[in-house]
Amino acid sequence: MKKLNRTKLNYIVDFCLTALFLIVAFTGFFMYFFIPSGIPRGMYVVYMGLTKATWTWIHNKSAILMTVAIAIHLILHWRWVVCTTRNFFRREKVKTEVCDSVCESE
C-alpha cells in the first residue's frame, strides 16, 4: 500500500474541514431561520424531508467531527503555529534560520 505523503494528508484534512464547516453552517442557518426554537415547537414537523431532531443530530455530529478535524489540523501544523507565533511576538526583526525553514515548509 502506498504511503500518504504530508501534502495529500493536509489536503484531505482541509477538504474534510471545509465540507464539515459547510454542513454545520447550512444546518445552523436553516434551523435558525426556518425551524421554530424550543423543544416542543416543531419537534415532529418535517422540514425539507427531515424532522427537527434529525436536523439537530446532523448539525451536532458534524460539529463534533469538525472539532476533531480541527485538532488534527493543528497537530499537523503545530511547528508552523509555534514558529509563526514566536516570530510575530519577537521584538527584534531578526528571525532564526530554523523557524524560517519550518515556516516556509508548512
N, C-alpha and C positions, 0 to 999 in steps of 0.2 A: 504494500500500500504506500502511495506517495505521501511524503511528509508535507504538511501545510506550512507554507512559509509565513513570516510575520506580516507581510503586506496583505496577503489574502485573508489572514485571520483578522486583521484590523478592518478590512473591507466588510467581511461577514458580520462582525460585531457592530460596525457602524450602520450597515444596512438593516440589521435587526432592530437597532435602536431607533432608526428612522421610521420603520414600519410600526413598531410598538408605540412610538410617540403619536403617529397619525391616528392609530386606533384609539388611544387614550384621549386625544384631543377631540376626535369626532364623537365618540360616545359621551364624553363630558359635555360638549356643547349641545349635543342632541338631547341629552337628559335635562340639561339646564333650561333649554328653550321650549321643548315640546312635551316633556313628561312632568305631570304635577308633582310637587315636592310633598314630603310626608309619607310615612309608611302605608297608611290605609288608602290614600288617594291614588287611584290609577294602578293599583297593585296587579290586578288581573286583566287590565285592558291591554290590548295588543297594539304596539306601535311599530310600524314597518315590519310586521311579521314576528316580533319578539315582545315578550312581556317585560314589565319594568324590572322584575327580578333578573331576567336574562341579560338585559342591558347593563344592570349593575354588576352582575357576575363577570361579563366580558370586560367591563371597564376596570374592575378591581384586579382581575387576574392579569390583564395586560399591564397594569401599573406595577404589579409585583414583578413580572418578568422584565419590565423596563428598568426597575431598580437593580435587579441582578445584572442586567446588561451594562448599566452604568458602572457598577462595581468592577466588572470585568474590563471595561474600557479604561477606567482609572488605573487598574493594576497593570494593564499593558502599556500605559503611557506614564507610569509613575516617575521614572527618571526624568522625562521631559518636564513634567509638572514641577518637580523639585528644582531642576536647573533653571527653568524659566522664572520661577518664584524667587530663587536666590539672585538671579541677575536683575530682576525687577527692583528688588529692595536694596541692591548694592549701592553704596554711597558713591564710590568712585566708578568711573566708566570702564575700568579695566576688567575684562572678562577672562576667566580661566579657559585654557585650551580644552580641558576635559569636558566642561559643560557646553562649550561651543560645538564640539563634535557630537555630543549626545543630543543637544537641542536640534541640530541640523539633521541628524539621522532619524529622528522621530517623525 
